[in-house]
Amino acid sequence: MNKATLVIMAAGIGSRFGGGIKQLEPVGPNGEIIMDYSIYDAMEAGFDKVVFVIRKDLEKDFREIIGNRIEKRVKVAYAFQELMDIPEKYQEKFAGRTKPWGTGQAILCCKDVVDTPFLVINADDYYGKEAYQEAFQYLTGKKNCEEGKLSASMVGFVLKNTLSENGGVTRGVCQVGQDDMLSNIVETHNIIKTPEGAMVIGENGIQRKIDVNSSVSMNMWGLYPDFFEVLENGFRAFLEETPSDQLKSEYLLPTIIGDLLQEEKISVKVLKSHDKWFGVTYKEDKEAVVNSIKELIASGIYPEML
């Protein structure tokens, strides 16, 4: 049987559970959270293991709220993303830092618990069934290796299907070339929905239009265990090059993969999903998510009780 792992990045959940933690807001009729639907879809597609990337201080609560329940249905492992889980020589350099190191470090934390092809997702994003089916088929099929290059895949979404009614969002805006191969990806901040389509608002307040039919990344990456070595070497270089006073710089997957593309060290197949993404980027998004789940249940996509 083909094996593949679902890696859920949940280390940004917050320092305590309860009110206001967006990844744990109930959105289903029986208190289900977005992660429940993600895991359901992934298991249905064929994924046979789930790895939660969390912070160590959240482990007890996380197991009680989510982990213990999921363990009854699928194999579960944990990886811990800690701020100072960096080589000792850099710990003093970044002693003043309070912000985690980003999605690249989150995936690197999994290297001891992931030994199969794996799909990376965010904890608070709903991706839809099609995305998991496409990803599983690609990850467990014949690996498409170009000589001397890493192989990866990305589920691409249509920008207009990923915007929030309640404020700006960050998306990896993609250029997709021949044969659906990714040629470039640019992490783009503050994309807002407008009556005409979408706009990017720069730090200087300058606005520019963006095509709502652009292909974007929602941090849904299909990767293989050989990627961990690249991440490890890249993270060390990132820590070396980042000035000690840049306390918010992050080691981000879209940037890492964009750099590897420019260096012609990776080939990334863009898989397409036409499902509508939704997530709780803002507190005000919750009502729309609850209504979307209701509609999916009413149309038979999900049972009332997962």
Beta strands, then each sheet from edge to edge (+ up, - down):
strand 1: 5-9
strand 2: 49-54
strand 3: 75-80
strand 4: 118-122
strand 5: 125-126
strand 6: 150-158
strand 7: 169-176
strand 8: 182-194
strand 9: 197-201
strand 10: 207-209
strand 11: 215-223
strand 12: 266-272
strand 13: 278-279
sheet 1: 3+ 2+ 1+ 4+ 11- 6+ 12+
sheet 2: 3+ 2+ 1+ 4+ 11- 7+ 8- 9+ 10-
sheet 3: 5+ 13-
end
